[in-house]
Amino acid sequence: MKSIALSLFIAFTSLTVCAKSLTDSTVKHNKKLFPVTTRSSIYSNGKFAYAELVYQNRAIASKIWVTGKYVSQDLINAVGTGSSASQALDLMGDDGWELVTAVTRNFDNGFEIYYYFKKDLK
């Protein structure tokens, strides 16, 4: 049992040393392979607009609306006259908004889904 444990320890140690030396040399010699960048420089200029879309489903009727400083009046009207949450999500995506997260809240005669979006300001 001791010999198996010792063999596994030696094998693991040699693999770790080999992987570390390979990684160190790759990073040192291939700056193009691993360029130093910030997260915002990869994805965008770092400025976003945010919007909230709310789908409220009650036993009597459903409502849907969108709010946000950079949401166009045309989009607000289109979402408000829509018939379903999926249609509103499509409209938001068509206008360049990216869904970030969604939260569901239950209440006495139904539920609400809050959708949060972001849009790159270029």
N, C-alpha and C positions, 0 to 999 in steps of 0.2 A: 504494500500500500504506500509506503514511504517513497519507493522508487517511482511509482506512477505520479505521485504528487510532485516530486522533484523534477521529473521529466516535463510535466505540464508547466511548472514554474519556469523552467529554462526555455521552453518553447515560447511561452507568452512573453517573457522578458526579451528574447531575441527578436520576436515580431514587433514589439513595441519600439525597441531601439531602431530597427530597420525602418519602420514606418515614420518615426520622428526624423531620422536623418534624410529620408526621401522627401518628406514634406518641407523641411528646412531648406534643402538645396533647391527644390522647385520654386519656393517663394522667393529666395534670394536671386535666382538666375532668370526667372520668367516674370518680370514686372508687367509685361503685357497680358499675361495670363491672369494675374491677380492685381488689377490696378487699384490704387487707393482712391476711393470715392466716398462721398457721403450718400446716405439713403435718399435724400431729397434730390440730389443731382442725378440720380439714376431714373427716378420716376417722374419728376415734374420740377417746376420752378419753386415748389414749396408753398404755393398759395392756393387755397381751396375755398370754394363756396359750399355751404351746407344747406340742406333742406330736410323738412320733416313731412312725411306723408302719413296720414292717419286714416285707417279703415275701421269704421265703427259698425258693428253688426248687432242690431237689436232685434227683439222678437217682432216688432212692428215693421221696421224699415232699416235700411242700411244707408250710411253716409260715407263719403270719402272726400278728403280735401288735402291740399298741399300748401305749406307755408315756407317762406325763405326769402331772404333779402335779394337774391339773384334769380329767383324763379320768375319767368315771364308771365304776364297776365294771360297770354294765350294758353300757356300750359296750365295755369290755375283753372281757367274756364274748362279746358278739355278734361282735366282730371275730375272736376266737380260734376260734369255731366256724364261721366263714365258710368258703366253699369257694374263693374267688378274691380276687385283689387288687382287681378292679373292684368287687366286692361290699363289700369293706372301705372303699374310697374313697367309695362311696355312703353307707355308714353314718356315716362321719366327716362328710360334707357335710350329711346330714340332722340331725346333732347340732349344726350351726353352726360346724364347723371349716373353715377355708379353707386349701387346699393352697398352700404357698409355694414349695417346690422338691422335686426328687427326684434321687437319686443312685444309680447302678447300680454294683455291684461284682461282678466275676467271680471265681470261685474254682474249685478243682479239680472238683468234680462238680456245678456249677450256678452260680447267681448270686443276688444279693440286691439288692433295691431298697429304699432308705431314702426314705420320704416324710416331709416335715416340714410341720407344720400350725401355724396360729396361730388364736386365737379371741379376739375382743374381750371384755374383761371390763367389763361395765356394771353 
